[in-house]
Amino acid sequence: MGKCRGLRSARKLRSHRRDQKWHDKQYKKAHLGTALKANPSGGASHAKEIVLEKVGVEAKQPNSAIRKCARVQLIKNGKKITAFVPSDGCLNFIEENDEVLVAGFGRKRRAVGPPVDQPLYLDDLSGL
């Protein structure tokens, strides 16, 4: 049995298309709003945070490394996340209780190995 093709079938075609859209994974993710609720920064590209402590996170198998990370707390909603500190030696410039700017990985700088929430970009150091 095919789809309706009559002169007065537009409503059925439109409602069927509306129902079938919800079986598409990308459509459901974009329109349900649960992806924004799960995102610690609430859909924002950058967020200002306070450094709680510096931590080392072990890499997933088969790699063996200690990724330099920082445990940070978002200023706007108080959520705590583990953020990756990029580049060699950047962890030395970060102290506890510093204000830093956190940005998302995006699609280009995707992190396969380190199991962290977001990379941490140094914005400014408070108390200097």
PyMOL CGO cylinders between C-alpha atoms (Angstrom):
from pymol import cmd
from pymol.cgo import CYLINDER

trace = [
    CYLINDER, 0.00, 0.00, 0.00, 1.53, 3.31, -1.09, 0.3, 1, 1, 1, 1, 1, 1,
    CYLINDER, 1.53, 3.31, -1.09, 1.02, 6.85, 0.08, 0.3, 1, 1, 1, 1, 1, 1,
    CYLINDER, 1.02, 6.85, 0.08, -2.07, 8.96, -0.53, 0.3, 1, 1, 1, 1, 1, 1,
    CYLINDER, -2.07, 8.96, -0.53, -2.12, 10.74, -3.88, 0.3, 1, 1, 1, 1, 1, 1,
    CYLINDER, -2.12, 10.74, -3.88, -5.60, 12.25, -4.02, 0.3, 1, 1, 1, 1, 1, 1,
    CYLINDER, -5.60, 12.25, -4.02, -6.68, 15.88, -4.23, 0.3, 1, 1, 1, 1, 1, 1,
    CYLINDER, -6.68, 15.88, -4.23, -7.75, 16.02, -0.59, 0.3, 1, 1, 1, 1, 1, 1,
    CYLINDER, -7.75, 16.02, -0.59, -4.86, 14.02, 0.89, 0.3, 1, 1, 1, 1, 1, 1,
    CYLINDER, -4.86, 14.02, 0.89, -2.60, 16.90, 1.97, 0.3, 1, 1, 1, 1, 1, 1,
    CYLINDER, -2.60, 16.90, 1.97, -3.60, 16.74, 5.65, 0.3, 1, 1, 1, 1, 1, 1,
    CYLINDER, -3.60, 16.74, 5.65, -2.86, 13.03, 5.90, 0.3, 1, 1, 1, 1, 1, 1,
    CYLINDER, -2.86, 13.03, 5.90, 0.48, 13.43, 4.10, 0.3, 1, 1, 1, 1, 1, 1,
    CYLINDER, 0.48, 13.43, 4.10, 1.47, 16.33, 6.34, 0.3, 1, 1, 1, 1, 1, 1,
    CYLINDER, 1.47, 16.33, 6.34, 0.51, 14.61, 9.59, 0.3, 1, 1, 1, 1, 1, 1,
    CYLINDER, 0.51, 14.61, 9.59, 2.23, 11.38, 8.56, 0.3, 1, 1, 1, 1, 1, 1,
    CYLINDER, 2.23, 11.38, 8.56, 5.43, 13.29, 7.75, 0.3, 1, 1, 1, 1, 1, 1,
    CYLINDER, 5.43, 13.29, 7.75, 5.19, 15.07, 11.11, 0.3, 1, 1, 1, 1, 1, 1,
    CYLINDER, 5.19, 15.07, 11.11, 4.92, 11.73, 12.92, 0.3, 1, 1, 1, 1, 1, 1,
    CYLINDER, 4.92, 11.73, 12.92, 7.73, 10.09, 10.96, 0.3, 1, 1, 1, 1, 1, 1,
    CYLINDER, 7.73, 10.09, 10.96, 10.17, 12.94, 11.70, 0.3, 1, 1, 1, 1, 1, 1,
    CYLINDER, 10.17, 12.94, 11.70, 10.40, 11.76, 15.31, 0.3, 1, 1, 1, 1, 1, 1,
    CYLINDER, 10.40, 11.76, 15.31, 12.05, 8.52, 14.18, 0.3, 1, 1, 1, 1, 1, 1,
    CYLINDER, 12.05, 8.52, 14.18, 15.04, 10.51, 12.90, 0.3, 1, 1, 1, 1, 1, 1,
    CYLINDER, 15.04, 10.51, 12.90, 17.78, 10.62, 15.55, 0.3, 1, 1, 1, 1, 1, 1,
    CYLINDER, 17.78, 10.62, 15.55, 19.13, 14.08, 14.67, 0.3, 1, 1, 1, 1, 1, 1,
    CYLINDER, 19.13, 14.08, 14.67, 15.64, 15.62, 14.53, 0.3, 1, 1, 1, 1, 1, 1,
    CYLINDER, 15.64, 15.62, 14.53, 14.70, 14.17, 17.90, 0.3, 1, 1, 1, 1, 1, 1,
    CYLINDER, 14.70, 14.17, 17.90, 17.94, 15.39, 19.50, 0.3, 1, 1, 1, 1, 1, 1,
    CYLINDER, 17.94, 15.39, 19.50, 17.45, 18.90, 18.14, 0.3, 1, 1, 1, 1, 1, 1,
    CYLINDER, 17.45, 18.90, 18.14, 13.78, 19.29, 19.07, 0.3, 1, 1, 1, 1, 1, 1,
    CYLINDER, 13.78, 19.29, 19.07, 13.33, 17.45, 22.38, 0.3, 1, 1, 1, 1, 1, 1,
    CYLINDER, 13.33, 17.45, 22.38, 15.58, 19.83, 24.33, 0.3, 1, 1, 1, 1, 1, 1,
    CYLINDER, 15.58, 19.83, 24.33, 17.26, 17.08, 26.35, 0.3, 1, 1, 1, 1, 1, 1,
    CYLINDER, 17.26, 17.08, 26.35, 20.64, 17.78, 24.72, 0.3, 1, 1, 1, 1, 1, 1,
    CYLINDER, 20.64, 17.78, 24.72, 20.56, 21.32, 26.13, 0.3, 1, 1, 1, 1, 1, 1,
    CYLINDER, 20.56, 21.32, 26.13, 19.62, 20.04, 29.57, 0.3, 1, 1, 1, 1, 1, 1,
    CYLINDER, 19.62, 20.04, 29.57, 22.49, 17.55, 29.54, 0.3, 1, 1, 1, 1, 1, 1,
    CYLINDER, 22.49, 17.55, 29.54, 25.00, 20.18, 28.39, 0.3, 1, 1, 1, 1, 1, 1,
    CYLINDER, 25.00, 20.18, 28.39, 26.73, 21.67, 31.48, 0.3, 1, 1, 1, 1, 1, 1,
    CYLINDER, 26.73, 21.67, 31.48, 27.08, 25.11, 29.89, 0.3, 1, 1, 1, 1, 1, 1,
    CYLINDER, 27.08, 25.11, 29.89, 23.41, 25.17, 28.84, 0.3, 1, 1, 1, 1, 1, 1,
    CYLINDER, 23.41, 25.17, 28.84, 24.03, 25.41, 25.11, 0.3, 1, 1, 1, 1, 1, 1,
    CYLINDER, 24.03, 25.41, 25.11, 26.53, 28.28, 25.34, 0.3, 1, 1, 1, 1, 1, 1,
    CYLINDER, 26.53, 28.28, 25.34, 29.77, 28.02, 23.38, 0.3, 1, 1, 1, 1, 1, 1,
    CYLINDER, 29.77, 28.02, 23.38, 31.92, 29.37, 26.23, 0.3, 1, 1, 1, 1, 1, 1,
    CYLINDER, 31.92, 29.37, 26.23, 31.49, 29.53, 29.99, 0.3, 1, 1, 1, 1, 1, 1,
    CYLINDER, 31.49, 29.53, 29.99, 33.37, 31.21, 32.81, 0.3, 1, 1, 1, 1, 1, 1,
    CYLINDER, 33.37, 31.21, 32.81, 34.42, 28.85, 35.57, 0.3, 1, 1, 1, 1, 1, 1,
    CYLINDER, 34.42, 28.85, 35.57, 36.42, 28.65, 38.79, 0.3, 1, 1, 1, 1, 1, 1,
    CYLINDER, 36.42, 28.65, 38.79, 39.21, 26.08, 39.15, 0.3, 1, 1, 1, 1, 1, 1,
    CYLINDER, 39.21, 26.08, 39.15, 38.63, 23.78, 42.12, 0.3, 1, 1, 1, 1, 1, 1,
    CYLINDER, 38.63, 23.78, 42.12, 41.63, 21.45, 41.73, 0.3, 1, 1, 1, 1, 1, 1,
    CYLINDER, 41.63, 21.45, 41.73, 44.11, 20.11, 39.20, 0.3, 1, 1, 1, 1, 1, 1,
    CYLINDER, 44.11, 20.11, 39.20, 43.70, 16.43, 38.38, 0.3, 1, 1, 1, 1, 1, 1,
    CYLINDER, 43.70, 16.43, 38.38, 45.33, 13.85, 36.14, 0.3, 1, 1, 1, 1, 1, 1,
    CYLINDER, 45.33, 13.85, 36.14, 43.00, 11.58, 34.20, 0.3, 1, 1, 1, 1, 1, 1,
    CYLINDER, 43.00, 11.58, 34.20, 44.30, 8.29, 32.84, 0.3, 1, 1, 1, 1, 1, 1,
    CYLINDER, 44.30, 8.29, 32.84, 43.75, 7.65, 29.14, 0.3, 1, 1, 1, 1, 1, 1,
    CYLINDER, 43.75, 7.65, 29.14, 41.45, 4.92, 27.90, 0.3, 1, 1, 1, 1, 1, 1,
    CYLINDER, 41.45, 4.92, 27.90, 42.81, 1.65, 26.53, 0.3, 1, 1, 1, 1, 1, 1,
    CYLINDER, 42.81, 1.65, 26.53, 45.04, 0.90, 24.60, 0.3, 1, 1, 1, 1, 1, 1,
    CYLINDER, 45.04, 0.90, 24.60, 46.78, 4.24, 25.38, 0.3, 1, 1, 1, 1, 1, 1,
    CYLINDER, 46.78, 4.24, 25.38, 48.63, 4.86, 28.60, 0.3, 1, 1, 1, 1, 1, 1,
    CYLINDER, 48.63, 4.86, 28.60, 49.03, 8.49, 29.60, 0.3, 1, 1, 1, 1, 1, 1,
    CYLINDER, 49.03, 8.49, 29.60, 47.95, 10.91, 32.26, 0.3, 1, 1, 1, 1, 1, 1,
    CYLINDER, 47.95, 10.91, 32.26, 45.93, 13.73, 30.71, 0.3, 1, 1, 1, 1, 1, 1,
    CYLINDER, 45.93, 13.73, 30.71, 46.29, 17.06, 32.47, 0.3, 1, 1, 1, 1, 1, 1,
    CYLINDER, 46.29, 17.06, 32.47, 42.83, 18.15, 33.53, 0.3, 1, 1, 1, 1, 1, 1,
    CYLINDER, 42.83, 18.15, 33.53, 41.22, 20.52, 35.98, 0.3, 1, 1, 1, 1, 1, 1,
    CYLINDER, 41.22, 20.52, 35.98, 38.11, 20.15, 38.07, 0.3, 1, 1, 1, 1, 1, 1,
    CYLINDER, 38.11, 20.15, 38.07, 36.12, 23.35, 37.53, 0.3, 1, 1, 1, 1, 1, 1,
    CYLINDER, 36.12, 23.35, 37.53, 32.79, 24.78, 38.68, 0.3, 1, 1, 1, 1, 1, 1,
    CYLINDER, 32.79, 24.78, 38.68, 30.58, 26.87, 36.41, 0.3, 1, 1, 1, 1, 1, 1,
    CYLINDER, 30.58, 26.87, 36.41, 29.81, 30.31, 37.77, 0.3, 1, 1, 1, 1, 1, 1,
    CYLINDER, 29.81, 30.31, 37.77, 26.33, 30.61, 36.25, 0.3, 1, 1, 1, 1, 1, 1,
    CYLINDER, 26.33, 30.61, 36.25, 24.81, 27.34, 37.51, 0.3, 1, 1, 1, 1, 1, 1,
    CYLINDER, 24.81, 27.34, 37.51, 27.31, 25.79, 39.94, 0.3, 1, 1, 1, 1, 1, 1,
    CYLINDER, 27.31, 25.79, 39.94, 27.80, 22.54, 38.00, 0.3, 1, 1, 1, 1, 1, 1,
    CYLINDER, 27.80, 22.54, 38.00, 31.17, 20.83, 38.41, 0.3, 1, 1, 1, 1, 1, 1,
    CYLINDER, 31.17, 20.83, 38.41, 32.91, 19.29, 35.40, 0.3, 1, 1, 1, 1, 1, 1,
    CYLINDER, 32.91, 19.29, 35.40, 36.33, 17.93, 34.50, 0.3, 1, 1, 1, 1, 1, 1,
    CYLINDER, 36.33, 17.93, 34.50, 37.93, 20.02, 31.78, 0.3, 1, 1, 1, 1, 1, 1,
    CYLINDER, 37.93, 20.02, 31.78, 40.97, 19.20, 29.63, 0.3, 1, 1, 1, 1, 1, 1,
    CYLINDER, 40.97, 19.20, 29.63, 43.92, 21.60, 29.70, 0.3, 1, 1, 1, 1, 1, 1,
    CYLINDER, 43.92, 21.60, 29.70, 45.50, 21.82, 26.22, 0.3, 1, 1, 1, 1, 1, 1,
    CYLINDER, 45.50, 21.82, 26.22, 49.15, 22.35, 25.24, 0.3, 1, 1, 1, 1, 1, 1,
    CYLINDER, 49.15, 22.35, 25.24, 52.36, 21.45, 26.99, 0.3, 1, 1, 1, 1, 1, 1,
    CYLINDER, 52.36, 21.45, 26.99, 52.93, 23.14, 30.35, 0.3, 1, 1, 1, 1, 1, 1,
    CYLINDER, 52.93, 23.14, 30.35, 49.65, 25.07, 30.48, 0.3, 1, 1, 1, 1, 1, 1,
    CYLINDER, 49.65, 25.07, 30.48, 48.77, 23.42, 33.79, 0.3, 1, 1, 1, 1, 1, 1,
    CYLINDER, 48.77, 23.42, 33.79, 51.62, 25.39, 35.42, 0.3, 1, 1, 1, 1, 1, 1,
    CYLINDER, 51.62, 25.39, 35.42, 49.84, 28.69, 34.70, 0.3, 1, 1, 1, 1, 1, 1,
    CYLINDER, 49.84, 28.69, 34.70, 46.59, 27.63, 36.36, 0.3, 1, 1, 1, 1, 1, 1,
    CYLINDER, 46.59, 27.63, 36.36, 46.13, 27.89, 40.12, 0.3, 1, 1, 1, 1, 1, 1,
    CYLINDER, 46.13, 27.89, 40.12, 43.18, 26.99, 42.32, 0.3, 1, 1, 1, 1, 1, 1,
    CYLINDER, 43.18, 26.99, 42.32, 40.40, 29.61, 42.56, 0.3, 1, 1, 1, 1, 1, 1,
    CYLINDER, 40.40, 29.61, 42.56, 41.39, 31.10, 39.20, 0.3, 1, 1, 1, 1, 1, 1,
    CYLINDER, 41.39, 31.10, 39.20, 38.71, 32.22, 36.77, 0.3, 1, 1, 1, 1, 1, 1,
    CYLINDER, 38.71, 32.22, 36.77, 39.10, 30.49, 33.42, 0.3, 1, 1, 1, 1, 1, 1,
    CYLINDER, 39.10, 30.49, 33.42, 37.14, 30.36, 30.19, 0.3, 1, 1, 1, 1, 1, 1,
    CYLINDER, 37.14, 30.36, 30.19, 35.93, 26.97, 29.00, 0.3, 1, 1, 1, 1, 1, 1,
    CYLINDER, 35.93, 26.97, 29.00, 35.04, 26.20, 25.39, 0.3, 1, 1, 1, 1, 1, 1,
    CYLINDER, 35.04, 26.20, 25.39, 33.49, 23.11, 23.82, 0.3, 1, 1, 1, 1, 1, 1,
    CYLINDER, 33.49, 23.11, 23.82, 35.46, 20.64, 21.72, 0.3, 1, 1, 1, 1, 1, 1,
    CYLINDER, 35.46, 20.64, 21.72, 33.49, 21.27, 18.54, 0.3, 1, 1, 1, 1, 1, 1,
    CYLINDER, 33.49, 21.27, 18.54, 33.83, 18.91, 15.58, 0.3, 1, 1, 1, 1, 1, 1,
    CYLINDER, 33.83, 18.91, 15.58, 37.42, 19.64, 14.53, 0.3, 1, 1, 1, 1, 1, 1,
    CYLINDER, 37.42, 19.64, 14.53, 39.21, 19.40, 17.86, 0.3, 1, 1, 1, 1, 1, 1,
    CYLINDER, 39.21, 19.40, 17.86, 37.45, 16.25, 18.90, 0.3, 1, 1, 1, 1, 1, 1,
    CYLINDER, 37.45, 16.25, 18.90, 39.12, 14.34, 21.70, 0.3, 1, 1, 1, 1, 1, 1,
    CYLINDER, 39.12, 14.34, 21.70, 39.09, 10.60, 21.17, 0.3, 1, 1, 1, 1, 1, 1,
    CYLINDER, 39.09, 10.60, 21.17, 41.31, 9.56, 24.05, 0.3, 1, 1, 1, 1, 1, 1,
    CYLINDER, 41.31, 9.56, 24.05, 40.77, 11.76, 27.08, 0.3, 1, 1, 1, 1, 1, 1,
    CYLINDER, 40.77, 11.76, 27.08, 37.48, 11.09, 28.87, 0.3, 1, 1, 1, 1, 1, 1,
    CYLINDER, 37.48, 11.09, 28.87, 36.78, 14.71, 29.80, 0.3, 1, 1, 1, 1, 1, 1,
    CYLINDER, 36.78, 14.71, 29.80, 33.78, 16.99, 29.38, 0.3, 1, 1, 1, 1, 1, 1,
    CYLINDER, 33.78, 16.99, 29.38, 35.29, 20.06, 27.74, 0.3, 1, 1, 1, 1, 1, 1,
    CYLINDER, 35.29, 20.06, 27.74, 38.73, 21.50, 26.97, 0.3, 1, 1, 1, 1, 1, 1,
    CYLINDER, 38.73, 21.50, 26.97, 39.87, 24.35, 29.18, 0.3, 1, 1, 1, 1, 1, 1,
    CYLINDER, 39.87, 24.35, 29.18, 41.23, 27.53, 27.63, 0.3, 1, 1, 1, 1, 1, 1,
    CYLINDER, 41.23, 27.53, 27.63, 43.10, 29.93, 29.85, 0.3, 1, 1, 1, 1, 1, 1,
    CYLINDER, 43.10, 29.93, 29.85, 41.36, 33.31, 29.82, 0.3, 1, 1, 1, 1, 1, 1,
    CYLINDER, 41.36, 33.31, 29.82, 42.58, 35.34, 32.77, 0.3, 1, 1, 1, 1, 1, 1,
    CYLINDER, 42.58, 35.34, 32.77, 44.05, 34.71, 36.19, 0.3, 1, 1, 1, 1, 1, 1,
    CYLINDER, 44.05, 34.71, 36.19, 42.30, 36.34, 39.11, 0.3, 1, 1, 1, 1, 1, 1,
    CYLINDER, 42.30, 36.34, 39.11, 44.41, 37.73, 41.92, 0.3, 1, 1, 1, 1, 1, 1,
    CYLINDER, 44.41, 37.73, 41.92, 47.32, 38.98, 39.77, 0.3, 1, 1, 1, 1, 1, 1,
]
cmd.load_cgo(trace, "trace")
